[in-house]
């Protein structure tokens, strides 16, 4: 209840509210324009957070996160081009509705379910954060090491289309994290005599390289075909504003049980390291289709499917922040960068962050909560203008994004060496992505690798190897790891293919 009270106080603070609003609009823009994502938006703005108070920086990140997650559904609905992978499932059901002249119906269902899913995800997180934090206080160094192994395994396995490549990407990130001074001996490692590498690779440098430079290079190599926006614009203008309001019939067709189930499963996927919005929407869409009484509508324009996918991927946002706050383990690529915001401000994730500086955690969730409310309110005010976002030319945007990212990196580090390292890393990640190697496991490996090494070496300095398999918590985590290998490596891929 304390966290909920702090969240409400933060949400009504005028200064925080204004910053959440502009953060939400930035996230909405980046999420709507195909190829731009909330991850790219926060990575681009990460250097700017140096000048923000911590609570403002986290609130803005929350606004960007939720806005970007919803924004991709707009282009998915109107032009069949998902703004982000999390909205690919939405396009399957929403675009057929648009072709039938029911664009307002698809848009209002997506907006309302996104808003409600985001709100429910935040409420679940706020209720469960304190109990989970008390549980984590019982973890010893060996338990934390096994927890990180569990997180890395799940992150790699959730790349179900390329599990081996996910594992390779994770190991590559862990390898890069070993460059620099050894944490215990302060001796340089894997520097090859290059002085700039002695300080290691900064998180900001890696984020800009992997999520700005590599993303820009990837998107510039993809050309979108011409889109008939005149027809879409005319379709939206032909409907009155009342047709953009979610109504009782929509709720009956989507189903209250479907919404609640999707919010819960979306939140759970968010808590899993590396889950992300794409996995949340896919799982919820599969379950909605499996339990639906109108299976014939799926693939032809199912309102039920749109609601399940959009509820799930927005509920994921609240869940993804839970492991980041309590364990320092990001739930997805966006929270991995938000973790960088915490570290930039000298904040160490863990139960004590929640206990001693709960107002900062409340600020992050206030950003998510207010942005979730803004999703539907903004839709009601500007639904017809959303089509303009679909026409933004990314060939003009990306050079400016690249320039802004590099300028921000230099302004934060004052180092041309870091610029060069970031550029080289961006080229490497771009090449790996072109070969199907995922970026999220790479970033998870880079962030969690040093923590794993630290906890393993700390444990071995006081105990033997048996400590990792004799502690009750460690045993439970090993069992969860084995179950995850079975569920995400074998059972879930087969289930998703059937549906």
CORLINWO-V51936 format. One record per run of one state. SS is the DSSP state (~ for helix, > for strand, _ for the rest). FROM is the first residue (numbers start at 1). LEN is the number of residues. If there is no record, write none. Layout:
SS,FROM,LEN
SS,FROM,LEN
//
This chain:
_,1,1
~,2,10
_,12,2
~,14,19
_,33,5
~,38,14
_,52,2
~,54,25
_,79,6
~,85,15
_,100,3
~,103,34
_,137,4
~,141,17
_,158,5
~,163,15
_,178,2
>,180,2
_,182,6
>,188,2
_,190,5
~,195,5
_,200,3
~,203,18
_,221,8
~,229,9
_,238,3
~,241,4
_,245,3
~,248,7
_,255,1
~,256,16
_,272,4
~,276,16
_,292,3
~,295,3
_,298,5
~,303,25
_,328,5
~,333,12
_,345,6
~,351,6
_,357,1
~,358,32
_,390,4
~,394,20
_,414,2
~,416,19
_,435,5
~,440,23
_,463,4
~,467,4
_,471,1
~,472,27
_,499,1
//
